[in-house]
Amino acid sequence: MGPALIETDVAIVGAGGGGAVLALLLAQQGVRSVVLERAAGPPQGLRGEILQPNGQRVLDRLGLLDKLPAQAVRSVHRFNFCRAGGERLCTVDYSDLPAPYNRAVVTLPNVAHHAILDALEKQNPGGLWYDSTFTGLRFDGSRVVGLKATRHGEPVEVSARLVVGADGAFSKVRECLGISADIHRYPESYLIAILKAPPGFDEARYLVGKREILGLFPAAGQQVYAFYMIKAGSYEAVKAQGLDALRRAWVRIDPAMESVVPGLVDWSQTGYMPTGRVKTDRWVTDGALLIGDAAHGMNPHASQGRMQAMVDAVTVADLIPGWLKHNTLSAEALGAFEVARRPQVNMLQRLADEQCRFWNTGNPLVAYLRDRVFRTLDRNARLRYRVLSTTAGLRSRPPFSLLDRVMAAGFLPDPRAHVTGG
């Protein structure tokens, strides 16, 4: 007797930010789906959670934004960019964006994702398979017609009209599809932490120095997230130096942390976040497609990695009913998804890499130019809005033209410096 065979419309591999959103949107439209998730249950552990406006819009469409527990979310409007040492260079204010998504929403770890998973299990009972590992694809000639997996250690096969790989930067679905990927590991990663903050810590700060970055974001419960750039793979070495060394480093970068670092008392308050970029030459084949990091992982400098997976899910969910109705699941038909999403994704990947070169630099001349640009942005409402709307996920085109870059560097005046929007 062979493996059990399950039939569905869409099989999704990975219940992360893209896969879970897609499955919930499909369930809300009455489209059958099965989601395979390798983990034994919903994610736990520390991770930074900042919902940009485009991510908020997705949660709103799911009917979940206003249902997030009030004690686990915090709205943040002002983000201050500073030099290491504390000197303010530029302030961006999310209040300048169109309502109602004119804020950043900082949540406690996994709050938004748990809300999505809970809603999915209610909307599609039995459709979310934990402890399930993708092992291969099923083909009819060159067309994907399902997948193979193990569920609780037992083999199972799924017959599906569409397979979606939402299984991250090291996607096994992508590998089985024969789609090559350029996976770039950055030399920098991040130590993240959450700790108590004193009253009045209401604005985010992002401090940049010589090969130094420290980001501080207010969180619910009078807490603060800290994002500290370290060499890739050096988390254990940083821990070996001790908490006192970490506290001193943070206070040196931001003297205002003097009142915060006493709250860092145990390494369990910290976590490690590696960084990488994924580029693929195609996202679709006959009967299958990739979303999120499986298709286009990006550096966190873009502030859009998880958000882009969610927007992928919305785009695909809007296209799937038509594909199924007309039985058009060829690579050519599925390519409509890639055409819709590539411009923003490519722009954000390029922008994030450019920010890495300038923000992470140890070159004094490049750092001088970086700080000069920040100061220009503080005075130039037009360019500042361009940067903000890009970070918020509201732009698909690059924020700066070549002329804008010259103006941002302070080498030419901007006659429209006081014009916002656009």
Secondary structure as UniProt FT lines:
FT   STRAND          4..13
FT   TURN            17..18
FT   HELIX           19..28
FT   TURN            29..30
FT   STRAND          33..36
FT   STRAND          50..51
FT   HELIX           53..62
FT   HELIX           65..67
FT   HELIX           70..72
FT   STRAND          73..76
FT   STRAND          78..83
FT   TURN            84..85
FT   STRAND          88..93
FT   HELIX           94..96
FT   TURN            99..100
FT   STRAND          104..107
FT   TURN            109..110
FT   HELIX           111..123
FT   TURN            125..126
FT   STRAND          128..129
FT   STRAND          132..140
FT   TURN            141..142
FT   STRAND          143..151
FT   TURN            152..153
FT   STRAND          154..165
FT   TURN            169..170
FT   HELIX           172..177
FT   STRAND          181..185
FT   STRAND          188..196
FT   TURN            199..200
FT   STRAND          204..208
FT   STRAND          213..219
FT   TURN            220..222
FT   STRAND          223..231
FT   TURN            232..233
FT   HELIX           235..241
FT   HELIX           243..253
FT   HELIX           255..259
FT   HELIX           261..263
FT   HELIX           267..269
FT   STRAND          270..273
FT   STRAND          276..280
FT   STRAND          284..285
FT   TURN            286..287
FT   STRAND          288..290
FT   HELIX           293..296
FT   HELIX           300..302
FT   HELIX           305..326
FT   HELIX           331..359
FT   HELIX           364..379
FT   HELIX           381..391
FT   TURN            392..393
FT   HELIX           402..408
FT   TURN            409..410
FT   TURN            415..418
//
